[in-house]
Amino acid sequence: METDDDIISVLADRYSREIIILLTNNELTAQQIATKLGIPLSTTYRKIKFLEFMQLIKKTKVVRTLEGLDESYYKGLVSEIEIRFKDGKISYKLERFKMEDKIIRLWQKFTEK
């Protein structure tokens, strides 16, 4: 379970924020994320691992490449994060996408084509 400090740490980290933003509407591999953000792949994997632990993103599928390697795809789980500072205390509200929202988005993808 995430703590106030964990959430603030994620939001304070530029690359973690950018990964969450990228994965909100996209399903990408670590290589694609690293390329889009212009950061080393090792940094990307480290950020992904922590964001998965925090349940802010998740691995959605693994695809075998022609070279025989497995490529994992990731998707964002966060719909909203709200940080509050009141009476000397920091708190947050975190909303994740609901399963119904995922089904609706999937259906919309099919109807767009």
PEGIVEN-V294314 format. One record per helix or strand of 3 or more residues. SS is the DSSP state (alpha for helix, beta for strand). FROM is the first residue (numbers start at 1). TO is the last residue. If there is no record, write none. Layout:
{{SS,FROM,TO} {SS,FROM,TO}}
//
This chain:
{{alpha,4,12} {alpha,14,24} {alpha,30,37} {alpha,41,53} {beta,57,64} {beta,70,76} {beta,78,86} {beta,89,96} {alpha,99,112}}
//
